Amino acid sequence: MAQGLLIELREPVHSLPYRVLYGDTDKAGVVYYGTYMRLFEAGRTEYLRDLCGMSYAGLEEQGLILPVTEAYCRYKSSARYDELLEIQTAIEKITKVSIRFNYRIMHQDRGSLVAQGFTVHAAVNPDGRLTRLPESIRKLGANK
């Protein structure tokens, strides 16, 4: 990844407000670096719920699991306890058996970039074998 890389977010983009909890921060009061993967997960979960009409629990009930196979995060500025952030999520690429989500985390009041990144997920069944993504998800990638 290039250092100056700007992660693109193609429509549809889902936005989720998030207020930083005390437990999200380190001793210096700054959001701990590992917390951003959890924020990416929150954005991804709500993207699927709001734009695909299905929860992760619903996917698992259908026998579909989406383990992370690759993750990237570039930190641009600090976020602190009680600040309001916006988690922006979009699908970058979909194949029959994988999906890549792109993310941006912004300071909601300042509009400045806090972090950006992506996660790639394989679609597998409970036995760990690759399986097709549901049509409701694949159709979101039709224009990608």
C-alpha positions in Angstrom: 0.0 0.0 0.0 1.2 3.4 -0.8 1.5 5.8 2.1 -0.6 8.5 0.5 -3.3 6.1 -0.6 -6.8 7.4 -0.3 -9.4 4.6 0.1 -12.3 5.3 -2.3 -15.8 4.8 -1.2 -18.2 4.1 -4.1 -21.9 4.3 -3.7 -23.8 3.1 -1.9 -22.0 4.4 1.2 -23.3 3.7 4.6 -22.6 6.2 7.5 -22.8 5.2 11.1 -22.2 7.8 13.9 -20.1 6.5 16.8 -19.2 8.3 20.1 -15.8 7.2 21.5 -16.2 5.2 24.7 -13.7 5.5 27.6 -12.9 1.8 27.1 -11.9 2.5 23.4 -8.9 4.6 24.6 -5.5 4.0 25.9 -3.8 5.5 29.0 -3.2 8.8 27.0 -7.0 9.1 26.2 -6.4 8.4 22.5 -8.4 5.7 20.7 -6.3 2.5 20.9 -5.1 1.4 17.5 -6.8 -2.1 17.6 -10.2 -0.4 18.3 -10.3 0.6 14.6 -10.8 -2.9 13.5 -13.9 -3.2 15.8 -15.2 0.1 14.4 -14.7 -1.3 10.9 -16.8 -4.3 12.0 -19.5 -2.1 13.3 -19.7 -0.2 10.0 -19.7 -3.5 8.0 -22.4 -5.0 10.2 -24.7 -2.0 9.9 -24.0 -1.8 6.1 -25.3 -5.4 5.7 -28.2 -4.8 8.0 -29.3 -1.5 6.4 -28.4 -2.0 2.7 -28.7 -5.8 2.3 -31.5 -6.4 4.8 -29.6 -9.0 6.7 -27.7 -9.3 9.9 -24.6 -11.3 10.6 -26.7 -13.6 12.7 -29.1 -14.0 9.8 -26.2 -14.9 7.5 -24.9 -17.4 10.0 -28.4 -18.9 10.2 -28.2 -19.4 6.4 -24.9 -21.2 6.9 -22.7 -18.4 5.7 -19.6 -17.1 7.6 -17.5 -14.2 6.5 -14.0 -14.5 8.1 -11.5 -11.7 7.5 -8.7 -12.9 5.2 -7.0 -9.5 4.9 -7.1 -6.2 6.8 -5.4 -2.9 6.4 -5.7 0.4 8.3 -3.9 3.7 7.8 -4.1 6.1 10.8 -4.2 9.7 9.9 -5.1 11.6 13.1 -6.1 10.9 16.7 -9.5 10.4 18.1 -10.2 10.8 21.8 -12.7 9.9 24.4 -16.3 11.3 23.9 -15.6 12.6 20.4 -18.2 11.9 17.8 -17.0 9.9 14.8 -18.6 8.8 11.5 -17.8 5.4 10.2 -18.3 5.3 6.5 -18.5 1.9 4.8 -18.7 0.8 1.1 -18.2 -2.3 -0.9 -15.2 -2.1 -3.1 -15.3 -5.5 -4.8 -17.4 -8.6 -4.8 -16.6 -12.0 -6.4 -18.7 -15.1 -6.1 -17.0 -16.1 -2.9 -15.4 -13.0 -1.5 -16.1 -9.4 -0.6 -14.0 -6.3 0.1 -15.3 -3.5 2.3 -13.6 0.0 2.3 -13.8 2.2 5.4 -13.2 5.8 6.4 -13.5 7.0 10.0 -14.0 10.8 10.2 -14.3 13.3 13.0 -17.9 14.2 12.6 -17.6 17.8 13.8 -14.3 18.7 12.0 -14.8 16.5 8.9 -11.2 15.4 9.2 -9.9 11.9 8.4 -9.0 9.8 11.4 -8.4 6.4 9.7 -9.1 4.5 6.6 -8.7 1.0 5.5 -10.3 -2.2 4.2 -11.1 -5.8 5.0 -11.5 -8.7 2.7 -13.7 -11.6 3.6 -14.1 -15.1 2.2 -17.6 -16.6 2.1 -17.4 -20.0 3.8 -19.9 -22.6 5.1 -19.7 -23.9 8.7 -17.2 -26.6 7.5 -14.9 -23.9 6.3 -15.5 -24.5 2.6 -15.9 -21.7 0.1 -19.5 -20.9 -0.7 -21.4 -18.4 -2.9 -22.4 -15.1 -1.5 -26.2 -14.5 -1.4 -27.7 -12.6 -4.3 -28.7 -9.7 -2.0 -25.0 -9.0 -1.4 -23.7 -9.8 -4.9 -26.2 -7.3 -6.5 -24.5 -4.5 -4.5 -21.3 -5.2 -6.4 -22.9 -5.3 -9.8 -21.6 -1.9 -10.7 -18.2 -2.3 -9.1 
